[in-house]
Amino acid sequence: MAEEVCPQCGGTGWRIIEREGASGAERCACAITSRIGEIEERAGIPPLYRQASLDNFLLPADNPTANRGLAGVLLMVRSYAREFPASGKPGLLLIGEPGTGKTHLAVAALRILISRGFEGVFFDYQNLLERIRSGYDAASGASDKEAFRAALDAEILLLDDVGAHRVTEWVEDTVTSIITYRCNHRKPVIATTNLPDPDAGFLVTERSAALPGQVEYRVTLGERIGMRARSRLFEMCRVVKMPNVEDYRIRKAR
């Protein structure tokens, strides 16, 4: 099948315009659309989330409280994307239980910023750490060797499921170096985490299901990634607490 040629520019990417009796050239909309598509392709967004947007984020119809809570979150994410890059806090941190829709919202925000011409990259937290560690192996591929550099240098870094890795000194040092570098160089991070943080309004203790009358302590974000990295994230990000709602994946599958 022959490739369709843009009728506005004839495939050149530029179109001639007339203004106040003078002619000139400006970028055609097809070139802008093509560039956005190329940026999205390079961003490494997983196939499951490539169509994620704020418009197709499903709010629960059968739970008014959950609906209001998530509608408020939706407004905050939309405000973040609209005002980016805000001078005070250029990043976004979504905190909440698994299945509340954090990744969908984070990718939706990133895609809005890409549509405005910014470039970004998606990394699953655990996969990124594994790739960075593999990069030290002489036999590893070029992409693994470049993973650490990409996490440092990307215009926008989306880091999904922060803290989903067992705690080691190497992990803490690596995460701290990435977050600190990006904070110091004003490079935004969009992050999601399932780990609670008391400063975000979460309780870190809960009643034990196994031992009535006892309480269990939940591992916090700071304990999992280190207090320095956690402090930097809070310094550079708008923090959004997700409400407790029905699992988003189940809701979406209906």
N, C-alpha and C positions, 0 to 999 in steps of 0.2 A: 504494500500500500504506500502510495506517495506521501511524503511528509507534508502536512498542511502548512501553507505559507500565510503569514499574517497579512491581511488585506490592507492594514494601516501603513505598514512600513516595507512590505514586500520582502520580509525576512532579513532586513538590514539591522534591525534593532533601533533605528532612528526614523523619525518622521519630520517632514518639513512643515513648518508652521509660519503663518503670517501674522505679524503684530505691528500695528501702527505704520503700515506701509513697508515694513522691512521683513524679509524672510530669514528664517533660522532653522536650526535643528534641535530637537529634544528627544530624550529617551522615550521609546515606545513602551506602552504598558506591557507588551508581550515580553520585552527584555527584562523588565522588572520582575514579572511573574516567573520567568525562567530562572533568574538569579535566586529568587526566594526558594524555588524548588531545589536548586543546587545546594543552597545553604542547609536546608532541611535534610537532604540526603547525607551530607557530610556530618550532620549533628549526631548521627548514630541513635536516633530515637527508635526504640523497639517497635516492631510491626504492630503489636497490640495497641500502642498508643499513638500511632502516626496520624490518626484523625481526631485525636483528643482536642476538644475546644471547650470554652466556657459555655457556649450555646448548647452543646450536647451533653453537658454534665447533668445527670438525672437527680432531681430532688425527690425525696420520699413523698408520695401523695397521700399515704395513709397514716402519717404521724405528724401532726401540726407542729409539735415541739421540735422534732428533728428537721422538719422542713424549714422552720424559721432559723434554726442554728446554722444549717448548711447554706441557706440563702445569704446569711450574714457573711459567712466565709467567702462565698462567691463574690460578693461585693468588694471584700477586702482584696482578693486576688485581682479582680478587674481594676480596682483602683491602683494597685501596684503596677500592673502592666501599662496602664494609661499614663502614670506619672514617671515611669522609668526614663532616665536614671535619676532617681531622687538623690539629692546631695547628701542627706543625712544617712539613710540606710538603703543602699542600692540592692541589697539581697532580700531573699524571702525564705523563711523557715516554717514549714508546715509540720506540726507535731500532733500526733494522735494515734489511736489504736489501729491495728491492721484492718484494712478493708473499709476505711472511711473515705477513700477517694483522693488521697494525698497525691499519688503519682499522676493521676489524670489531671488534677488542677495544676501541678507543677509543670507538666508538659504543655498544657494549654497556655500557661503564661509564657513559657519559652517560645512557643510557636507564634504568639502575638508579637513578641519582640523580634523574632526572625522576620516576620512580615513587615516590620518597620526597618529592616536592613541590618539589624545586629546579628552577630554570629555567635553560636553557642554549641556546646557539646554535652551529650547525655552520658553519664556513667552510673552504673550500678555500683554502690559503695564496695561491696564484697568483691565483685569482679574486678574493679579498678585496683584494689590492693593486691589481688592475686596476679594481675598483669604486671604491676610494678615489681613485685617480687620475682616474677618470671623473667623480667627484663634484665636482671642481674646475671642470668644464665647466658653464657656465650652462645649457646645454641638456640636461644629464643628468637622469635620473629621480630621484624622491624617495628611492627605496630605495638608490641609489648614494650620494647625499649623506648618508644615515644610516648607511652601512656602517661608517665609521670610529668613529662614536659607539657603534654596537652592539658593535663589537669591544672598546671600552673598558669599556662599562657592563654587559654581559651578566653575569648571576650566575656562570655557568660558560661559558668560551669553549673550544670544541673547534676547534683549528687543525690541519688535516690537510695533510701533506706539506710541512712547514716547510723552507724553503730551496729550493723548486722554482721559482726565479725568478732571472734573471740579476742579478748584483750591480751596483747603482748606489748612489750616495750617498743618493738619495731613498729607495730601498728600505730601506737600512740604518737611516736615521733614522726612517722610519715604523714599521718592526718594533720598533726599540728603544723608541720612544715608547709603543707598545701594551703590550709586555711589561713595561716599567718601571712604567707606570701601574698595571697589574694587580698586579704584585708589591707595589708600595708600598701599594695599597689592599686587599691580601689577597683579591684576586679570582682564583679558581683557573683554571688553564689545563690542558686536556688536549691534548697535542700528539703528532704523529707526524712522523718524519723518516727519510729514506733515507741521510742524510749521517752519516759516521762521526765519532766523537769519542774521542780517546785516553783521557779520563777515564771513559768508559763501557766501556772494555775493548776498543776497536777498534784495529786496526792501520791506519795511514794511508799505508802503503806496500805495494805488491804487485809481484810479478814481472811484467815487461812481456811480453805475448803477442807483440808485434810485434818487440821487440828482445831476444833471448835474453841473459841475463846482466845485463840492466838492470832497474832498478826504476822504477815509476811512483808518483807521489804523488797521493793522492786528496784532493779538496777536502773540507775538514772543515766541520762545522756552524758553528763560529766564524768561519771564513773567509767563509761564504756569508751569514750574517745579522749578523755583527759580534760582537766579543767581549763587548760590554756586554750585548746581548740574550741571548747564549748563557749568560753568567754568571748572569743573572737567572733564566733557565729552570732552570738547575741548582740555584739557590738555593731556588726555590719548588716544584720537582717531584720526585716519586719517579722515578728514572730506571730504566727497564726495558730491558735489552738482549735483543733478539730473537735466537734461535739461527738458524743457517743451515739452512734446510729447503727442501724442494720448494715451488715457487710455490703459494701458498694457493689462487689462482684455479683453477689446474689441478686441484688436489686436490679442490676443492669441486665441480668440473664432472663428476667421475667418477660 
